[in-house]
Amino acid sequence: MSHPVETVLTPIYFSTSNLGKLAQARLVMCQYGFEVNKLLGHSSEYSEPYGMEREAFLSAGLQEVVERAGSSSIVFIEDTTVRIHALSNETMEFPGQETKEWFARTNHDALLTEIERNGGDRTATVRSDIALHVPGLDRFVFFFGSQTGAVADEPAQADGNVAYPWLGRRDFSSWFIPSGGTRPLAAMSYEESRRFDYREHCLRQVAARLQEYQAVGQSSPSLFKKRKTREPGQMSLVSDLYLDDLIVIVGKIGAGKTTIGRYLSMVHNLPHFEGSTLVKQVAVRMNIDGQHGFDLADRLFATCGLDVVEREVVWPAFERGGGPIVYTGARTLEGLLYLRKKAQETGLRCIVWHVDAPEMTRHIRVIERVRDGDNVAGHRFDADSARDTEYGAAKYADVIADCHIRNTRGVGELLDAAARAAVAREGEFIQPAATYQRRAIRKALTTGALDILAKKYPDLVSQPDSRNDYWRLSRRGSVLQELVAMTPLEAARRSRRRHVSN
């Protein structure tokens, strides 16, 4: 669940050489409004004095990191350890603190043989331990997450996971089946893994504690800063993404919107806001009761307006943050129009991406999400997809989007397209050949030939006036007309001029 906050802490630094762990930390922490960067202030890893008690062990490593990086930054380290119960006892945990080195020199068959020699109990527990330094506190803060399970009969095929690089790795998670799971953790999808991921559980504890510090002002006031917009020409460690972009990703159910949003949060450190989650949060804020899903959304929109999510959460978060965010799953044209107008008023860019995929691909993805615990029912795919589309944003995304990404060749190609779009400049947005729908609707809306829309897009027009016998735009048609008329590239040029003038 996302947790939008009023302000954000100055960047949090993670001292790690494991880029998969870094990506996971960014994805988890950005949901709470925090930015995580890799600590680059030293060329060698910190020492790990094996044999010490857990907190002393972590303290020794973090103290070395703080001495190198300076004490004025929020910084943390993470250590993952494994306990093979058959090979451990009350005073000794195996392989424990030496998990990384042990795994590199052993193999799965040898481990099973050793377990059988020692009674055959395949139970294992994996722990994630984090030590956090917060300026102004006179002690380090510790967090612990664990997951019990068993050593698998066969290791998972560790082929790598393009979207979530801490999964699909050749480490102990490829040998470890969590209690309640049916396959090794490394072989799970992201949605399925979240129930069992010990490191995610630990990172969420860190984020929750930082939110507490933020709320009560227990830390130094200097830690509570907005993210800064990068000056023109300033280099980014990841890309040259404009830091004043509000990226809105729309599309039908299962097209890949959330996958791209998570990718941008990991690679570009962008706060990620997800539409369905925001609907629930805003409904609670507005005291709207109702069932989850479409019924709750319908009641919220009917009571508070079709742009309530964008008005109450998305735009305020964008303004407060002082930098880019990514918003996936916008449902209504009214919400998109609100964001476009606010961006135009302030000279910033609101860029709309349209992600599309064949119906069969989307259906398969929804079925997989159901298997992994998602709340979208696979057997209701057709009805749910139609109902979601009728809110308007997904239905007319092809007409109003600045960037179009076709998800047909797998997650790797999808994320490659997202990476290209993220660094696009004015005039470089990814545009497919104009579709019939886009040409017809744009022409009809700009020329007033509304009779063209009457048969195929009846929601855009109202019935002919009984006296004058001519078509009129419906409320939705008027909103879409405004969106079509707002040329995104003009907003981009205004943004570029603002940078130059400042």
C-alpha angles and dihedrals in degrees: 000000000000119000111199111203135197095242137004131233118247108269116303115223124219115200103212140122091205108097091191090060090046092053091049092049091051093049094049098041096045088062086066094046098261129131118220123198132182112253105242100174098106138042100214133055120256118259121264111207100204117208098041124117113274100259093040090050092052092043092055092053096044093046089057090049093049092049090053098040099036128250097260096081133075105244136166142183129207130208125191118203135179129212116200100199097206091054097042135071139191093284102031130052116200125240088351117146091006093059095121095051093040093053092050093057102038135064136215097253092049091052093051090049092051092048091052090052089055100050104291100262105149095186114133135177124207119201134195114201122187129189116197130197116202118182110243095033116103094212139044118255119227132207129186133194127175142178127197122210141122141277108262124240089236130018118248119253102260102208096148130255113247096198098038108028097186087066123067091035128139098245135103091292087071088061097039127090110191119225106269093024129104101209140028116292092240090058095054127101116246093257092051095044095056092078091059108027108120093192094053090051090052094046091052089056089053092049092048091051092049089052088054091051088048094051098048098035091236091148129063112292088233089071093065104080137139119246110264126236109240117245117244111281095014108139123240122210089227110027144327093262113160107252096214097062124121103201114200116189118199134175144116125302112289096013094122103262097134093044090057092044091054091046092054091048091054101040101034098027091237121162106245122214117190119206101223092048091049092051089058093046095048091046089056091047091051094044092242113161123202147106120300121264124020097355091056092046092049092052093046094050093045092051103037106021136269092271096049097114093051093042097047103035119003102052095038089052091049092050095045095047097058090214144059128309133182120225118192130190101026105176110190136058088220090060092050091048091052091053093045092051094047091048091049091050093052099039094246130126125255105188119191118207121195116207116192135177136174114276093245091052091051092048092052091049091052091050089052091050091052090053089051095051103270115148096231108105114227094209090058094050097118095046094042093046092051093047093048091048092053092067084078110235096087093038094056100026089111090061101048107028123112094204128036121197120185112207104206108117106054137277096295094059091041092057092044089057090048090051091053092047092049093063097038119130130207110303092018101086114134105257125177123207110294111270124221090248094054094046095045097046096043092048093047094048095046097043098037094240091145095159086074089062097044099085103035101031106029092160089068096059139045126224117280115275107261091226103039099027099218134123123254131197115258119227089267091048091054091050091049091048090055091049092050090050093053102086107210094207090061090059089049091053091050089051091050092050091049090055092049095047092050 
